Every structure is written in structure tokens, then in C-alpha cells.
Amino acid sequence: MLSGGMTVPGDKSISHRAVMFAAIAEGVTEIRGFLEGEDCRATAAAFEAMGVRIERPRYGCLVVHGAGLRGLRPPAAALDLGNSGTAMRLLAGVLSAQAFDSVLIGDASLMRRPMERVAAPLRRMGADVRTNAGRPPVAIAGGRTLRGAAHVLDVASAQVKSAILLAGLHARGRTCVSEPRPSRDHTERMLPAFGIPVSHDGGAVCVDGPARLVATTLDVPGDFSSAAFFIVAALIAGREQTTIRSVGVNPTRTGLLAVLRLMGADIRLHPQPDLGGEPVADVEVRPSRLRGIAVPVELVESMIDEFPALFAAAAVAEGETVVTGAAELRLKESDRIAVMAVGLGNLGVAAQALPDGIRVRGGPVNGGIVESHGDHRVAMAFAVLAARAAGPVVIRDVQNVATSYPAFEAAARRGGLVLAEED
């Protein structure tokens, strides 16, 4: 089982933003450590369809010839973002101020995800953004002049915040976004690298437009969300110490570490030099005996993508783990609350779905068949849990693992985990 040292691919959230900012910057930006997953490739392809030249000198490296804030060209067809909600929502912010019309579409899963949450604030800035009863396709009319505005979000969302700030770069005047709780701040950390001052006013994050982005060089740290599965694997199925090297440990992303430590996990961070304004560390993990807890609600936002991994840990912890305040999980690539609860039940683990969370009682894990419903993080979570199962675990519909971690199966096998799909 898992032991020794390893690395994980570049951060997905940061890779998306790096391509977008580079595409609307002036000059040539080199991005190193870019995640070569389907989601991030879809973002790059969308900008190529709008006239941005992108070179790929080697795996994980992009050289982006920026078109400037107003230099994008009309795409010949609808922009297909595949499975990526991040790409669709952030692109809506960029495209809302362009001179041309555009339409954003995606795969079956993405076409079910809510988009009005980003469309509504963009309309307040003067954009013409239309959805299909709140869902994609997202149709954006060009030629609108945007004006800066102050936005107060009801729900913390890095994607909505980032879309608004991207629109704000094109708008006249100041654009500010306030949230009930801090969400991921990758956008705020990256903008200064492109020469854009970011200010904070009474808890709100603000930019002034119209702005001019200047090309730069970016290094992308390892993706914490990808590392999360191997952190849990090392805790529940490891034989000895495992170190995952050069992982981004942005504090808006690492709530899982705090929760796992409350459950008794032995996890140590060894800080490394920052990359692109992001804190980085080697994550040292030792096999640990976990106990169930009530997950503090204040940590939910900072681990929203890591809950499937947490549920795998909860399945083998002593006692009961209860999550509340996480209704956002029902709006991800799948309804992660329902899908994980059913899958855990199929493996003999007592799991009860709650309206805004889940209740999991740890115990023996049986073999069985689980459905991932095309959700990459669900599939990876069950691959981790399979390492503790009494029999084979068959995981159906795993192709979308490639959206965030194309080499996950190979990395998992090296660590003694198997991602097995039914023939």
C-alpha cells in the first residue's frame, strides 16, 4: 500500500485562471506546471477558438500569446467547456464585455449546473447574459459597456467572485465583491502578477477598470484537491510515512487538513518556497487511527471539493462523522451527498444523506459495485476506500477522472490502489 514519496499534477483552479489571465494580457506568458486535464484543456481550447495563440513546448507547459483585454475574436461556434463549471462561469465574466456574441455549452453534467448565480451579478454591471431557466447554455450578447458595481454574495463562491472580478477588469470604475465567508482567493493572488492591483475594502475584494494586464511567467503548484485522495489513502491504507511534494496549501483550500487532524490524523507540513504567490509545502502523512467527529461548519467552504475524500476517511473511522452546512455539494458534477451516501451503502457502510450534508458511521467496508455518476472526485474517493475493502470494488463511469487527474489510475496503482471499472 501507499508509502514513500510522490507528486500530484498542477492545481486545476490555478491552471484555469493562468490561461484566462494570460489570454487577455498583453505579451507572452509562460505557464509551467499547467494541469493537462480535460477541464483545463477545454479552457485553453476556448481561447484558441477566439484567436489566442498557445504553444505547448513540453508537457505541462504553455506559452500564451496574449490578445489583450479587447483583442479576442468571435468564435466560429459555441464554446464547449466539457465538464468544467469553473471555465464556464469565469469565461462568462470575460465574455460579458467583448464586442461579439458568444454561447457557452458543456457536457451533460455541466448543462445541468446552475449558472444564474453568475449571470445575475453580471447583468447588474450592464452585461446581457441569458441562461436556459438558470442553466446552460449561457448566451452572452456582445457590445455592452460594463460599469463597476459593489456586489454582496449570499453564498461564498470563488467562481462567482472571480467572474465578477474578471468583468470588473473590463468595466468602468471600481468593482467590489463581498462574501459571507472567505472563498478561494487564487484570483486575488494571481492578478498582481499580471500587474493588476487588488484592494480590500471592509472585507470586500476590489479591482478598478478598465485595466491592462501585462504578461508574466507563472509556476503552478501541485493540486491540493488531487493530493487529498492520497493523503486519505496514506492515513487509512498506508504502511509507513508518505510525503506528497510541492503541494499548494492555500489556507482557503486546506480545511480538510484541519478536519483530518481533529479526527486524529498525523499530518505535517514542511513549507517550501511560494509559487506564483501561492504557499507551497511538502505534506508528510503517517498511517493513523481516525475517529468520527462533527465537522465544524466554518471549515466547510475551505474543503468543498475534498468532501468525497473525507467521506472515504469517515467510512473507516471509529464512530460517527456528521457533516452539515454543505448543501453546495448537491450542485457539483453530481449530487455528491446522494451519490456518496448510496455508494457507501453499497459497500456496507452506514451512511445517511442529510439535506445539507451526511452522517457516516465507520466500520468494515465490503466489496461491491458503486456508481460514480461521471463525477471524477467520487470515483477517486471510492478507489481510495477500495484499499480497505474486504473484496473487490467496481467503480462505474470513471472516464471523467481525466478532467482533473489524467494519470490518477497509474499513480493509484503505484500506491496499491486500483480504479476498476466493470467491463
Secondary structure, DSSP 8 states (H G I E B T S, - for coil): ---EEEE--B-HHHHHHHHHHHHTSEEEEEEES---SHHHHHHHHHHHTTT-EEEEEETTEEEEEEE-TT-----SS-EE-TT-HHHHHHHHHHHTTSSS-EEEE--TTGGGS--HHHHHHHHHTT-EEEEETTEEEEEEES----B--EEE-SS--HHHHHHHHHHHHHSBEEEEEE-SS----HHHHHGGGGT---EEETTEEEEEES---B--EEE--B-HHHHHHHHHHHHHH-SS-EEEEEEE--TTT-HHHHHHHHTT-EEEEEEEEEETTEEEEEEEEE----B--B--GGGSGGGTTTHHHHHHHHHHSBSEEEE-S-GGGGGSSS-HHHHHHHHHHHTT-EEEEETTEEEEE---B--EEEE-TT-HHHHHHHHHHHTTBSS-EEEE--GGGGGT-TTHHHHHHHTT-------
